Amino acid sequence: MLTLPEIGLYFSFLMFLVGLAGVMFRKNILFMMLSVEVLLNAANLAFVCASKLTGTIDGQVVMFFVMAVAACEAAIGLALIIALYRTKASIEADDLKALRG
């Protein structure tokens, strides 16, 4: 019988696969950023479940650092999306070349 942290680890693996597929196959930058957030949330869930399995709080501490990185990534990514939309009036990944120099 699987325990709750083991189920959480399997679920985090599935979430990671969904996020990875979203980053690889989407061309819209907004959806790519949402997929990166799913990847980071999957990593957070894996850290917390592994922490529960080992009986330490190390995974929970790492989770807070990952949440801080996710907040920074969201702020910088949204700024890039706004800059891209102002120059090209679209948010496709192929249009990122327009932001050079």
Secondary structure, DSSP 8 states (H G I E B T S, - for coil): ---HHHHHHHHHHHHHHHHHHHHHH--BHHHHHHHHHHHHHHHHHHHHHHHHHHT-SHHHHHHHHHHHHHHHHHHHHHHHHHHHHHHHS--BGGGGGGG--
